């Protein structure tokens, strides 16, 4: 989330309309507010402010939920009392909010003293699911015991060193709505993983133990299907992806797909979401060179062809419904791209970060330009522009644009790129105008880019005195700007329209 009074920085630009603004000010050391986006069909439809108020009794707190629409207008408030909670995920379906928490004396960050007390008392650790109407009424609850993973943190020095502990679900909690049905929830702890389906009334319809053993799990729904993408740690560190497909009607039946191309080359997933035109799920990413599976860390690695090309995979229920599109450059059949992935005219590789589908059937791959330059016979590199590469439905690739962003100095071939590349990419969509935007969050600035018009619309400075400004995707065609004032101890959120 983000907030900003851009007049403070002289960054008001024609073409942006200002919308609703809201301020959250902490009024006590023990009072904190957490704001989460409310999603439906993977689109943002509102916001939820989850505020922990004062302690009610020894083991419980008072809480307030403030439900806001996509313009930050309040539409409902709920006050309740519960044990220590850590909000994990929120979704929306049929005028019902589904909230997933960790309920535990260890939830969130606690002091070593609080942790010792919790262990001594042996209080239960639960995954708690609340179902709330837009009028602010709890219509149902579901809870199941979980085993939490804990990590200790040290701060201070010498005799003033303090220890804090953070406890969490090892494989997280994800909630997605299922259009016309209710909600799907996945969680995984130290000993089990479960997929649960709830009706919009909060009643449990079905649950399934997930046997897949992986290091990461990602949930996506596209009615009537539910998809669980897993990632294993194996010989190809960027590969190891498997897709499990379930049906709302029969979640017991499971269809499994190892993500590899027709030649058996492993695939690296950059995007796992729904096509804005068809509503169907898809995957997109890079085809890994099986001879270079561990060569993706340094600039030198990128110059040695770690990827053979890129792919898009439209999903369905069975193998027959899958529609892959592969674009290979290793065979030198892509004009302007060398066999090692270098865009010859620009003399840069692309450190691909994400991908999305536009309204013309193209897959747009976005990333950071890794510029290569020969200095006194030795290769030097720098991380520079934001880059957009188009893959059309037939598999043809083209460099659509590269735009100036924050740049590094030139460095040698051995530095870890993940430590130097500060860019993060977030898309914003306007379905009415069928326009795609990209937020490029860089080290010093945030760039708002209109993909359709190949135009940088705005540059926003992150830091100005005691004010830290950030930008996030909001409702369709809008951004949320967050202004955190460290000196005055408040956060202001503003919703702003992206217009031509």
C-alpha positions in Angstrom: 0.0 0.0 0.0 1.2 3.5 -0.4 0.4 7.1 0.5 1.7 10.4 -0.6 1.3 14.1 -0.7 3.2 14.5 -4.0 3.0 18.3 -3.7 5.6 17.9 -1.0 8.0 16.7 -3.6 6.9 18.7 -6.6 5.8 15.6 -8.4 2.3 16.4 -9.4 1.8 15.5 -13.0 -1.1 16.1 -15.4 -2.9 12.9 -16.2 -3.4 11.6 -12.7 -6.7 12.0 -10.8 -6.6 12.1 -7.0 -9.1 9.9 -5.2 -9.9 8.9 -1.7 -7.2 9.5 1.0 -7.1 7.8 4.5 -4.7 8.2 7.4 -3.8 5.6 10.0 -2.1 7.0 13.0 -0.8 4.8 15.8 -2.0 6.1 19.2 -0.2 3.7 21.5 2.9 1.6 21.5 0.9 -1.6 21.6 -1.7 -0.6 19.0 -0.9 -1.6 15.4 -2.7 -1.6 12.1 -2.2 -4.0 9.2 -3.7 -3.3 5.8 -4.4 -6.1 3.3 -5.9 -6.1 -0.1 -9.2 -7.9 -0.6 -9.2 -9.9 -3.8 -11.9 -11.7 -5.8 -11.0 -13.6 -9.0 -7.5 -12.4 -8.5 -8.5 -8.8 -8.8 -8.5 -6.2 -6.0 -12.0 -5.2 -4.8 -11.3 -3.5 -1.5 -9.1 -3.2 1.6 -9.1 -4.5 5.1 -7.5 -2.7 8.0 -6.8 -5.2 10.8 -6.1 -3.3 14.1 -4.9 -4.9 17.3 -6.1 -2.7 20.1 -5.3 -3.0 23.9 -5.0 -6.3 25.7 -8.4 -7.4 27.0 -7.3 -10.1 29.5 -4.1 -12.0 30.1 -4.2 -14.1 26.9 -6.6 -12.1 24.6 -6.7 -8.8 22.7 -9.4 -6.5 21.4 -9.4 -6.3 17.6 -11.1 -4.1 15.0 -11.7 -4.9 11.4 -12.4 -1.9 9.1 -13.7 -3.0 5.7 -13.1 -0.5 2.9 -14.1 -0.5 -0.7 -11.7 -0.1 -3.5 -11.7 3.7 -3.0 -10.9 3.4 0.7 -14.5 4.3 1.8 -15.5 2.6 5.0 -18.3 0.1 4.4 -18.3 -1.9 7.7 -16.5 -2.3 11.0 -16.3 -5.3 13.3 -14.9 -5.3 16.9 -14.1 -8.7 18.5 -11.9 -10.3 21.1 -9.6 -13.2 20.4 -6.2 -14.6 21.3 -3.1 -13.3 19.7 -3.7 -13.2 15.9 -1.5 -12.8 12.8 -3.6 -12.1 9.7 -2.4 -14.2 6.7 -4.8 -13.9 3.8 -8.1 -12.3 2.7 -10.6 -13.1 -0.1 -14.1 -12.2 -1.1 -17.0 -14.0 -2.7 -20.8 -13.5 -2.7 -20.7 -10.6 -0.3 -18.7 -12.6 2.2 -15.1 -12.0 3.4 -12.9 -15.0 4.2 -10.0 -14.2 6.6 -7.2 -16.6 7.5 -5.2 -16.1 10.7 -2.6 -17.9 12.8 -4.1 -17.9 16.3 -1.4 -18.5 18.9 0.4 -16.9 21.8 3.4 -17.2 19.5 1.8 -15.5 16.5 3.8 -12.7 14.9 6.9 -11.4 16.7 7.1 -12.0 20.4 9.8 -11.5 23.0 11.8 -14.4 24.4 9.9 -14.0 27.7 6.6 -14.2 26.0 7.7 -17.2 24.0 8.9 -19.1 27.2 5.5 -18.3 28.9 3.6 -19.7 25.8 5.7 -22.9 25.7 5.2 -23.4 29.5 1.5 -23.0 29.3 1.2 -25.2 26.2 -1.5 -23.1 24.6 -2.8 -24.4 21.2 -1.6 -23.1 17.9 -4.5 -22.9 15.4 -5.2 -21.9 11.8 -8.4 -19.8 12.2 -10.7 -18.9 9.4 -13.4 -16.2 9.8 -16.3 -15.6 7.5 -17.6 -12.0 7.8 -20.5 -10.2 6.1 -20.1 -6.8 4.6 -22.2 -5.5 7.5 -19.5 -6.6 9.9 -21.0 -9.8 11.3 -19.1 -13.0 11.9 -21.3 -15.6 10.2 -19.0 -18.6 10.7 -15.6 -19.8 11.9 -13.4 -22.8 11.4 -10.2 -23.7 13.3 -7.7 -26.6 13.0 -4.6 -27.3 15.0 -1.2 -26.5 13.3 2.5 -26.8 14.2 4.4 -23.6 13.9 8.0 -23.0 12.8 9.9 -20.5 14.9 13.0 -18.4 14.2 14.9 -16.3 16.7 16.2 -12.8 16.1 18.9 -11.0 18.0 19.1 -7.2 18.3 21.5 -4.9 20.2 25.0 -5.6 21.4 26.7 -7.0 24.5 24.7 -6.8 27.7 21.9 -5.0 25.9 21.2 -7.8 23.4 17.6 -8.8 23.2 16.0 -11.9 21.6 12.7 -12.0 19.7 10.9 -14.9 18.1 8.8 -15.1 15.0 6.5 -18.2 14.5 4.8 -19.0 11.2 3.4 -21.7 9.0 6.3 -23.4 7.2 4.4 -23.3 3.9 2.1 -20.4 4.5 -1.6 -19.9 4.1 -3.3 -18.9 0.9 -7.1 -18.2 0.3 -8.7 -17.8 -3.1 -12.3 -17.4 -3.9 -14.1 -19.9 -6.2 -16.6 -18.1 -8.3 -20.1 -19.3 -7.6 -19.0 -21.6 -4.8 -17.1 -20.0 -2.0 -13.4 -20.3 -1.0 -10.4 -22.5 -1.4 -7.7 -22.5 1.4 -4.3 -24.1 1.3 -2.0 -24.2 4.4 1.1 -26.2 5.2 2.9 -26.7 8.5 5.8 -28.8 9.7 3.8 -32.1 9.4 0.9 -31.7 7.0 -0.5 -29.8 4.1 -4.3 -29.4 3.5 -6.6 -28.1 0.8 -10.0 -27.0 2.1 -13.1 -25.9 0.2 -15.7 -23.8 2.0 -19.1 -22.5 0.8 -19.8 -18.8 1.0 -21.7 -19.5 4.2 -18.4 -20.7 5.8 -19.4 -24.3 6.0 -16.6 -26.8 5.2 -17.5 -28.7 2.0 -14.4 -30.8 1.5 -10.8 -31.1 2.6 -7.9 -33.0 1.1 -4.5 -34.0 2.5 -1.8 -32.9 0.1 0.8 -35.6 -0.3 3.1 -33.5 -2.6 6.4 -32.9 -0.8 7.9 -29.6 -2.0 9.7 -26.5 -0.7 7.1 -24.0 -1.9 3.3 -24.0 -2.7 1.2 -21.6 -4.7 -2.6 -21.6 -5.0 -4.7 -20.4 -7.9 -8.4 -20.8 -8.7 -10.1 -20.5 -12.1 -13.6 -22.0 -11.6 -14.3 -24.9 -11.8 -10.6 -25.7 -11.3 -8.1 -25.3 -8.4 -4.4 -25.3 -9.2 -1.6 -26.0 -6.7 1.9 -25.2 -8.1 4.7 -26.7 -6.2 8.5 -26.2 -6.4 11.1 -28.7 -5.3 14.7 -28.2 -4.6 16.6 -30.3 -7.0 19.6 -30.3 -9.4 18.0 -27.5 -11.5 17.5 -24.9 -8.7 15.3 -22.7 -10.9 13.2 -25.6 -12.0 11.5 -28.4 -10.1 8.0 -27.1 -10.7 4.9 -29.4 -10.7 1.3 -28.5 -11.2 -1.6 -30.3 -9.5 -5.1 -29.7 -10.8 -8.3 -30.3 -8.8 -12.0 -29.9 -9.6 -14.5 -28.2 -7.3 -16.8 -31.1 -7.9 -14.2 -33.7 -7.0 -11.1 -32.5 -5.2 -10.1 -36.1 -4.5 -9.1 -36.6 -8.1 -5.7 -35.2 -8.8 -4.0 -34.4 -12.1 -0.2 -33.9 -11.9 2.1 -32.3 -14.5 5.9 -32.0 -14.3 6.8 -28.6 -15.9 9.2 -29.4 -18.7 9.1 -28.7 -22.5 8.8 -31.4 -25.1 12.6 -32.0 -25.0 12.5 -32.5 -21.3 14.1 -29.1 -20.5 13.0 -27.8 -17.1 10.8 -24.7 -16.9 11.3 -21.7 -14.6 7.9 -20.1 -13.7 7.7 -16.3 -13.6 3.9 -15.9 -13.7 1.0 -18.0 -12.5 -2.3 -16.2 -12.9 -5.4 -15.9 -15.0 -5.7 -14.6 -18.6 -7.6 -11.2 -18.5 -9.4 -12.1 -21.8 -10.4 -15.7 -21.2 -10.3 -15.9 -17.4 -8.4 -19.2 -17.7 -5.2 -19.9 -15.8 -1.8 -19.8 -17.4 1.9 -20.2 -16.6 4.8 -18.2 -18.2 8.5 -18.2 -17.7 11.9 -19.3 -19.1 13.1 -22.6 -20.6 16.2 -23.6 -18.6 19.3 -24.8 -20.5 19.9 -28.3 -19.0 23.7 -27.8 -19.4 23.6 -24.5 -17.4 21.0 -25.3 -14.6 23.2 -23.6 -11.9 24.5 -20.8 -14.0 22.1 -17.9 -13.2 23.8 -16.0 -10.4 26.3 -13.7 -12.0 26.7 -11.6 -15.1 29.1 -14.2 -16.4 26.5 -16.9 -16.0 24.0 -14.8 -18.0 26.5 -14.5 -20.9 26.7 -18.4 -21.1 23.1 -19.0 -22.2 21.3 -20.2 -18.9 18.0 -20.1 -20.8 17.0 -21.5 -24.2 13.9 -19.3 -24.6 10.6 -18.4 -23.0 7.2 -20.1 -22.7 3.5 -19.6 -22.1 1.3 -22.5 -21.0 -2.5 -22.2 -21.0 -4.0 -24.5 -18.4 -7.1 -26.8 -18.3 -8.3 -30.0 -16.7 -6.2 -32.6 -18.5 -3.1 -32.9 -20.7 -5.2 -32.5 -23.8 -6.4 -29.1 -22.7 -2.9 -27.7 -22.2 -1.8 -25.2 -24.9 2.0 -24.5 -24.7 3.7 -21.8 -26.8 7.6 -21.9 -26.8 9.9 -19.3 -28.2 13.5 -20.5 -28.5 16.5 -18.3 -29.2 19.2 -21.0 -28.8 18.7 -22.2 -32.4 19.2 -18.6 -33.7 15.7 -18.4 -35.3 14.6 -15.3 -33.4 15.7 -12.1 -35.3 17.7 -9.7 -33.2 18.4 -12.3 -30.4 21.7 -14.2 -30.3 21.8 -17.9 -29.3 22.8 -16.9 -25.8 19.8 -14.5 -25.4 21.6 -11.2 -26.1 19.6 -8.5 -27.8 22.3 -7.6 -30.3 21.2 -4.1 -31.3 21.0 -3.0 -27.6 23.9 -5.2 -26.4 22.0 -6.4 -23.3 20.7 -9.5 -21.8 17.4 -9.5 -19.9 17.1 -10.6 -16.3 13.5 -11.7 -16.6 11.4 -10.9 -13.5 7.7 -11.4 -14.4 5.2 -11.9 -17.2 1.6 -11.1 -17.9 -1.0 -11.5 -20.7 -2.3 -8.5 -22.5 -5.7 -8.1 -24.3 -4.3 -9.1 -27.7 -3.2 -12.6 -26.7 0.4 -11.6 -26.2 2.5 -12.6 -23.3 4.6 -9.6 -22.0 7.9 -10.5 -20.3 9.4 -7.8 -18.1 12.8 -7.6 -16.5 16.1 -5.7 -16.1 18.6 -4.9 -18.8 22.0 -6.4 -18.1 24.2 -4.3 -20.3 27.5 -5.8 -21.5 30.5 -3.7 -22.4 34.0 -4.5 -23.3 36.6 -2.3 -21.5 40.2 -2.9 -22.3 39.3 -6.4 -23.5 37.5 -7.4 -20.3 33.7 -7.7 -20.0 32.0 -5.2 -17.7 28.3 -5.1 -16.9 25.7 -2.8 -15.4 22.0 -3.2 -14.5 20.0 -0.5 -16.2 16.7 -0.2 -18.1 13.3 -1.8 -17.5 12.8 -4.1 -20.5 9.5 -5.4 -22.1 9.6 -8.4 -24.5 6.5 -9.5 -26.4 5.7 -13.1 -27.3 2.8 -13.3 -29.7 0.3 -16.2 -29.8 2.4 -17.8 -32.6 5.6 -17.8 -30.6 7.4 -14.8 -32.2 9.5 -12.7 -29.9 10.3 -9.0 -30.2 11.8 -6.3 -28.0 8.9 -4.0 -27.4 10.7 -1.3 -25.4 13.4 -0.5 -22.9 13.0 2.5 -20.6 15.5 4.3 -18.4 15.4 3.4 -14.7 17.9 3.6 -11.8 21.3 2.2 -13.0 24.2 0.6 -11.2 27.8 1.4 -12.0 29.7 -1.0 -14.2 30.9 -4.1 -12.3 32.8 -7.3 -13.0 31.4 -10.6 -14.2 31.4 -12.3 -10.8 29.0 -10.2 -8.6 25.7 -11.8 -7.5 23.0 -10.1 -9.6 20.2 -10.8 -7.1 22.0 -8.5 -4.6 22.5 -5.7 -7.1 19.2 -5.7 -9.0 16.7 -3.6 -6.9 13.8 -3.6 -9.4 10.4 -5.1 -8.6 7.6 -5.2 -11.1 3.9 -4.9 -10.4 1.2 -4.8 -13.1 -2.0 -2.7 -13.1 -4.8 -3.3 -15.6 -7.7 -1.2 -16.9 -10.1 -3.7 -18.4 -12.4 -0.9 -19.7 -9.7 0.6 -21.9 -7.8 -2.7 -22.2 -4.7 -0.9 -21.0 -1.7 -2.5 -19.2 0.5 -0.5 -16.9 3.6 -1.6 -15.0 4.9 -0.2 -11.7 8.7 -0.6 -11.6 9.9 -0.1 -8.0 13.6 0.6 -8.1 16.1 1.6 -5.5 15.7 5.4 -5.6 12.5 5.9 -7.6 9.3 4.2 -8.7 8.4 4.4 -12.4 4.8 4.2 -13.7 4.8 2.8 -17.3 2.0 2.6 -19.9 2.8 -0.6 -21.8 0.2 0.0 -24.5 1.6 3.5 -25.3 5.3 2.6 -24.5 5.4 5.7 -22.3 6.8 6.4 -18.8 3.9 8.4 -17.2 5.5 9.3 -13.9 8.6 9.0 -11.8 8.2 9.1 -8.0 11.1 9.5 -5.5 11.1 7.1 -2.6 12.7 9.2 0.1 12.2 12.9 0.9 13.4 13.8 4.4 11.4 11.9 7.0 8.8 10.8 4.4 9.0 7.4 2.6 6.8 7.0 -0.4 5.8 3.7 -2.0 3.5 2.7 -4.8 1.4 -0.4 -5.2 -1.3 -1.8 -7.6 -4.8 -0.9 -6.6 -8.2 -1.4 -8.2 -8.4 -1.6 -11.9 -6.7 1.3 -13.6 -5.5 2.8 -10.2 -2.5 2.8 -8.0 -2.2 3.1 -4.2 0.3 5.5 -2.9 1.6 5.1 0.7 3.3 7.9 2.5 5.0 6.9 5.8 6.0 9.9 8.0 8.6 8.5 10.5 8.7 11.8 12.4 5.0 12.2 12.8 4.3 8.5 13.1 1.5 8.2 10.6 0.8 6.4 7.3 -1.4 8.1 4.6 -2.9 6.0 1.8 -4.2 7.5 -1.4 -5.9 5.9 -4.4 -5.0 7.5 -7.7 -6.4 6.9 -11.2 -4.0 6.3 -14.1 -5.3 8.2 -17.1 -4.1 9.1 -20.5 
